[in-house]
Amino acid sequence: MPLVTCPHCEEDENLEGNTVDGVITITCGECGARWDRDFTPKCPTCGSTEVRDALQAILDKSRGNQLSIQSLRVVWLCPDCDTDTLRSYLDSNVPLPPDELPVNIDD
């Protein structure tokens, strides 16, 4: 999923950004649309900005087949769309598991 797409023509490659006073203005090379990039976290399903931050583990193989947490990343959970995941995270206070486990094709 691309990080930025044009809201008018959905172009995701021919985009150019310009930063002035901390505001990133994006210009679409396909349709010419210009907009300021909004960094407000939103639910990708319903578009709500009423999301909660949660930590998700990034795993990697540390020795043989042993998986270890290498780092954490922030993900945004919607109280309406991610109800079960958010409740589990808040109850356990443990980082969420990664979406995919690391795979080594040489094994």
HELIX and SHEET records of a PDB file:
HELIX    1   1 THR A   83  SER A   92  1                                  10    
SHEET    1   A 3 LEU A  15  VAL A  20  0                                        
SHEET    2   A 3 VAL A  23  CYS A  28 -1                                        
SHEET    3   A 3 ARG A  34  ASP A  36 -1                                        
SHEET    1   B 2 ARG A  52  ARG A  63  0                                        
SHEET    2   B 2 GLN A  66  LEU A  77 -1                                        
END                                                                             
